[in-house]
Amino acid sequence: MRRRRWTGPEIQMLRDRYPDEGPFQLALELSRSEDSVSSFARRCGLRTERRQYGNHDACPHPEHEKVSES
């Protein structure tokens, strides 16, 4: 599989939007995979804002199970 090089405008878009938006929307707009976007962002030293997820009911990890008060 041949890899497509990142263009100047794509890199600028990544730098401008990745920290706030993350890889999903950029991947759609750039016709690239989320993995491609996030790995290139990492190589550029970019990070996303850490998001907190409030719905732990959907999380299967035992630490997030609710403790019933008896």
N, C-alpha and C positions, 0 to 999 in steps of 0.2 A: 504494500500500500504506500502510495506516495504522499508525503506530508506537504501541506500547503504552508508557505511562509507567511508570517504575520506582516501586514503592511503597516506603514506609518499611521494612517488614519485609524486602523484597528487597534494599534497599540495605544494611541491617544484616547480612544473611546474606553479602552480597558482601564487606563490610568484614571480617567475622569469618573467612571461610574462603578467600577468593581468594588471599591471599599464600602459603598452604600448599598449596592444592589445585589452583589454576589454573582455567581456564574450563570444562573438559569436564564434570565432574560437576555443577557449578552450572548449566550450560546445560540439562542433562537435568532437574534438579529444578525449575528455574524456567520450563521450556518456552520457552526462548529459544535463539537460535543462539550458538555459541561466539564468533563475531565480535561479536555484540551484547554479550555478557558481557565480553569482553576490551576492547572499545572503551570501554564505560561505566566499567570499572575504571580504565582509563588516564585518563579524564576526572576520576575521583575521586582520582587520584594513587596508585593501588595498583599494586604490582608483584608478580610471583611470584618465588619463590626460583629462582635459576638452577640448572637441573639439568644434570648431566654425564652424557653418554651414553657408556658404555664399549664398545659394539659398533660399532666403526668399519668392520667388514666389510660392513655394510649401507649404508654411506655411499658414494655414487658420486663424491664429490669427490676429485680426484687427490691432494691433500695428505694424505689419510687412507689412501692405499694403503700396504700394508705393503712395506717395502723388503727384498728378499731378500738374505741375507748369502751371498756366494759366495766 
